[in-house]
Amino acid sequence: MNKLTLESVKQAAAIHRANLQKRLEHRIEMARQKGDENLVRILEAEAQYLK
């Protein structure tokens, strides 16, 4: 794989991870607002897994 393609893949992966984290943070906030502590715990565990 040439250098440009490898860099593009790395950049896309970083953007994808950032989008996953942003969406997950939003889901946690919505669960908190609804008072769903079980879902908050599940989503926080998922957030730890992604880190």
Contacts in CASP RR format, 6 or more apart in sequence:
PFRMAT RR
TARGET T0000
AUTHOR 0000-0000-0000
METHOD contacts of the structure
MODEL  1
MNKLTLESVKQAAAIHRANLQKRLEHRIEMARQKGDENLVRILEAEAQYL
K
1 9 0 8 1.000
17 50 0 8 1.000
20 50 0 8 1.000
21 47 0 8 1.000
21 50 0 8 1.000
24 43 0 8 1.000
24 46 0 8 1.000
24 47 0 8 1.000
24 50 0 8 1.000
25 47 0 8 1.000
27 43 0 8 1.000
28 40 0 8 1.000
28 43 0 8 1.000
28 44 0 8 1.000
28 47 0 8 1.000
31 37 0 8 1.000
31 39 0 8 1.000
31 40 0 8 1.000
31 43 0 8 1.000
32 40 0 8 1.000
END
